[in-house]
Amino acid sequence: MSAKTSLLAAGAFVALATIAGLSAPADSDWTSYGGTASSSRYWDSKEITKANVGKLEAVWSYPYGEAGFHPIIVHGTVYTRGRNGALIALDAKTGRELWIHDGMDGMTTRGLNYWESKDGKDRRLIFSMNDYLQEIDAKTGKSIASFGSGGVVDLREGLGRDPATVTRIQSGTPGQVFENLILLGSAPGEGYMSPPGDLRAYDVITGKLAWQFHTVPHPGEFGYETWPKDAWKYIGGTNTWGELSIDEKRGIAFFPTGSPTYDYYGADRPGMNLFSDCLIALDARTGKRLWHFQTTHHDLWDFDNNAAPQLTTIKKDGRSIDVVALAGKTGFLYVFDRVTGTPIWPIEERPVPKSEMPGEQSWPTQPFPTQPPPFVRQKFTVDDINPYANVTPEAREAFKERFAKANNVGMFTPISLIDTLHIPGSNGGAVFGTTAAEPTTGMVYVVGQDNPGLLKLLPPGAGRGGQFAAALAGQPLFVRECSSCHGEDRAGTNMAPTLLTLSGRLDAETIKNVMANGRNEMPAFPNLTGTEADQIIAYLLAPARGGGPGGRGTGLVPVPPAPGLVVASGSAVARPDAGGRGRGRGAPPVYPEGVEPNTQYVIDSYGTIGTMMKPPYTTITAYDLNKPAIKWQVGFGDDPRLAAAGITGTGITQMRNSIIVTASGLIFGVGGDGKLRVYDSDNGKLLWTSSRGDASVRGSPSFYEVDGRMHVLTPVAAEGAIQWVSFALPRR
């Protein structure tokens, strides 16, 4: 019996019989990462209002939450992560565990997908795990062996690379279901020679590939001439690692794509580089390109598009227009006719500074929307330096000296061999999970991050840069998994200690053991593959610029199963070579014949300096696209250090928290201190703050209705643990 077959046979959930035989999902369910296929994060209910929101109370809590994962709620059941990374099912009315499914190491970190047949008899949970797309029966919990090959689809295949050389391809974001298809992006890595981020759709029933769109065009395909010859053989990235949105009525899928490799130096890819940094509208059934718009040409700044494109209807010149609005890392909101791709307001090509890097051919212009206004700051002067006490006088003066010497001539300043001010920055602007919209009113909401960077390029092996080059793959993983507690610069926060002193104090094996098993208040990280853990460790042990203050830890201590709870272990199909174990070592990709390999310059670090810029660090911006104008903008939550000094509404850097807007005129979101907040969508006024939460948590509320009662399910970090808490109005 093969490894895959034995794992399939061994796996089983314990599911309640009451799950079977229910009707199709109602509008009161939360069926995907962004609520629905449109990713609107909009809840069409008026049960909770401005008048009664202050009466919200916690009706149940579940003590084993997981930061960053967005639950789905279908047929009165919550599907989420908890208990050391296990997939769990909870009764949506009480929070009682229905079943627990462990052995989910390497599963999609932010969410999963749900599909059911029209008669409701066939119901499936769909997710990626260790680069295998797979499904389980939502009623029985058993792996579906008829899906793909032995229950899995290998996502490393079909990318024009030897699958054995692909160390990671699945995205942390789960994709979207449309009819009988699961539409996926990918996260192929950001290093030289990474695979391309092709957009793909698979049949939900069979697992067969339905269509594939090459984001680095092949010969004869549209856009091929915007690259050097045979670029698809060695250029990677150009991927949808964030969210995608679907206009279900028209069958249009909107994919935002990121930068090509290498993110900050492109001597081996002269040209405009389609379809990197684009909004691409595809026929969701066939993958045919309908239209596209490129927001950054020949990207040298890592200005990935990854926030969900928002679908709404506006009034302009006396007529209604269905539009799609894309919020970018650039801080711009790009707005297009949803069907034709025509910009609603002019987008001008303006000259930008030329790169002075050897061999680089930067693009001479970049697109600038004339309307609406940007949602974050796009320049940084000495007057913008943080004057508050969360930055020490010594750190402030040292930063001023370095800042004065940096190259700083605007948001498209090419990064060079000297310090370069990078704003809004590769970790600023809009990122995954930070957009929402009202579908019929023209209102779009964006959570924006003011988080610039100060960085430079170094050739391979050049002192610190060479060591950072070896750890480069670990940087984005650290930002994703660890920065909310330890800070994006590893210097520590009030929640967790500095990690800058690990080198020479702890060896790699000790760190890996802590990551695998947890220690004290630090949780385990079962979602990481062995390769990802090694990459994070390489980054942790790489040198950095100085240290930072320590503090107390936070997180969930690993716990055993509850007494009497039946646990089904390994019911998903684990990849036989998960984490690199047993994987064949194919030859690494090489430049095609006739392509001159370039010097592989790398950044010395991401250099994020968000706290050095005066707050607010994170804001909510409300756009009325009928005007078009910013209707209001407020700081999203509090930085606990500043709040202690009486300075509120600042948010924190790298917050990565989503908001939800309701038909009753409310906006729900978890602020920088981990507390659920509710704002008035008319003016941004803070209406209510929960009493729960004492530390920052990454994640988003989800809404659902069960037995006629509306619930708000949200992650809460309190007393050193992450919990799921469900709020509702008192019963009548």
C-alpha angles and dihedrals in degrees: 000000000000122000091249093048093048092049090050091051092047095051125091138146127217104232130177118249088229089072090069125081099023125140125260118287113286127217086262091071126092100222105170145026092276096032098261138014089276090062088221098141086216123145114203098209136105098194094106108052140175088262098053105027090099089066095064112129136183106257097179141355134198114209100212108068130154124221117237098018116117113212124219121216120206131164093352094309127113115213112196147126127274143120099066095328098312120147108244138187119213133188102253092216099051110011090239115154113252097178141341124215114194131179091072098134110152096022120147103287103214105043149309139246134249129208133172135177121253092259091048094235097112113055125172140184109211125199144143121244126180089345093307120116109217145158141216129201105256091210100048103019093229122138112254103238094186090065113098116323110339090337100314143083115210105227092194091072126092099026099112091257133097102266089222090066094051106097096179135002111153118097124230087234113080103223124227138283119230119178104307095342135091110211116206142187122190147218105224096166135264103249130104113289094015115154120267118261100240116185113236143181127201132195108255093216103043104020090230118149107257098184143342129205116202109223089192098048122236122223111298094018125117111272096022091121091059088073135050117270113292093002090149088069095062110012118089140178114051085130142144100238092154131049134323129198132210131209094211095189093058098029093236120147118201114208121187111204134203137223126298123245128303094037098203105028125044110173090130093053110049112176140056091298107219128224096024118106093011142132103228123193111204133179098255092215099049109016091237113155112246099175142325141197125202114217097187124027118215091352116225096163106058090247093167119180106224110138116103113270107241124228119210141138123246136188114235128165091348098307137094118245126189105221141182118217122200121196111205139198084250089072092244126123108218113202125195141172101265095224104037102027091231111152110248090218126023118281109203128209106226130183116259132189118286120241116246094197115125112267094001120136104191118192111260097223139033131198118260119187112224092205142067108026120251119269099219135037115279099190135048123204132172088264089063094061113120111262096186132105096252084082115057119233090243093052090046094053092046090051093048090055093050092041092054091058096046126107103250117164103136143302094305095051104145112239110242144168091291128061109292126195106230114196137208075006137207089282095042138075113040123343136175116316096014104109135075136165146191104239099219108026105061092243116139124179125204130189102212129196123211096202113136126180136224109205146136141201126255131186117247114284094015103141113274091003092064091054091046089049089059090050096039094109089055095057099075090041090054091048090051099045109024114019096083087070106023099033128250090270093051088240095122134244137224086280102051139014131260118277094196092095098055095098109092092010102066128024124225094257093055092049091048091052091052091049091050098045107019126231131229106319095350113099127226118255104222092159092070121093119224090256092052092049090051091050093051091048091051088054093046091053094046117101122260141186105275134309138269145214121301128225145162124308127242138193143085120307111224110260134195121242116283114263112274095011114135110227123198109204124205097359090149119069110261114210109249091227096041113157092014095295110140095357116143115243107232122188112279117250115271134196112272119252111283095026113113110223111236129221103271101231115186136190116259090225139325087265095203110185102176095139090054089065115078113255154290090086095177127027141178112227121195114205123198100199092187090075093019104237146115103267094192142336128203137173111263110233129315139295101228092219092055094038088059087060092049096260109128138171094046102118118204132266119263091016097150094189125147132221132216125209122206134206088243092066100262134129119204124197143146111247131214092276093055095252122131111244133192123205133189106251090210096062111358093251114158107243105173141003124194120237092226125092132056103186140041116277130185116228149069141261119253124205130215142154126224127173090357093303123115117224133194110207115196141163115249128191109208136150093359097308138090115233138180109236125187117206126196141157117269113272114264 
